[in-house]
């Protein structure tokens, strides 16, 4: 039988995990929007394929760093 203390602890852990999951999802959504925005910028300004590839690679490295920071928080 669960005691009140165990029940409270379980609820606290579940709440924390839920909060972390929501923040990660929101962060992932924002990163996806950032990538789409960059792609739109490249298309709108008709940036050369070579430069567009370089920009995309740099953005991917940047986004990976952000995701690594979010997952370690």
C-alpha distance (Angstrom), angle and dihedral (degrees) to the residues before:
residue distance angle dihedral
X1 . . .
X2 3.78 . .
X3 3.75 117.9 .
X4 3.78 122.9 -140.0
X5 3.79 90.3 -106.1
X6 3.83 92.4 53.3
X7 3.80 90.9 46.1
X8 3.80 91.5 50.7
X9 3.80 91.5 47.3
X10 3.81 91.6 49.6
X11 3.81 91.2 49.3
X12 3.80 91.1 49.0
X13 3.80 92.5 51.0
X14 3.81 92.1 47.2
X15 3.81 90.6 49.7
X16 3.80 91.7 50.2
X17 3.79 93.3 48.6
X18 3.81 90.7 47.9
X19 3.82 91.5 50.7
X20 3.81 92.4 49.2
X21 3.82 91.7 48.5
X22 3.81 91.9 50.4
X23 3.82 92.1 48.9
X24 3.81 91.6 49.5
X25 3.81 91.0 49.4
X26 3.81 92.0 48.9
X27 3.80 90.6 47.8
X28 3.80 91.5 50.1
X29 3.81 90.6 50.1
X30 3.80 91.1 51.2
X31 3.81 91.4 49.0
X32 3.79 90.6 50.9
X33 3.81 90.1 50.9
X34 3.81 89.9 49.4
X35 3.82 90.8 53.1
X36 3.81 91.5 48.0
X37 3.79 90.2 49.5
X38 3.80 91.2 52.5
X39 3.80 90.8 48.7
X40 3.81 89.5 51.2
X41 3.81 90.4 49.8
X42 3.82 91.1 51.8
X43 3.81 92.1 50.1
X44 3.82 95.0 43.1
X45 3.80 94.6 52.1
X46 3.81 93.7 37.7
X47 3.77 93.5 -129.0
X48 3.79 114.8 -167.5
X49 3.79 116.0 -93.7
X50 3.80 92.7 -116.3
X51 3.81 93.5 52.5
X52 3.81 91.8 41.2
X53 3.82 89.9 54.8
X54 3.81 90.7 49.7
X55 3.81 91.9 48.6
X56 3.80 91.2 48.1
X57 3.81 92.1 49.9
X58 3.80 92.0 49.3
X59 3.79 91.4 47.6
X60 3.81 91.1 50.6
X61 3.82 91.0 52.5
X62 3.80 89.7 48.2
X63 3.81 92.5 49.0
X64 3.82 91.5 47.8
X65 3.81 89.0 54.3
X66 3.79 90.8 50.4
X67 3.81 91.8 48.2
X68 3.80 91.0 48.7
X69 3.78 89.0 52.4
X70 3.80 92.1 49.1
X71 3.78 94.1 49.1
X72 3.81 92.4 50.0
X73 3.82 92.9 51.3
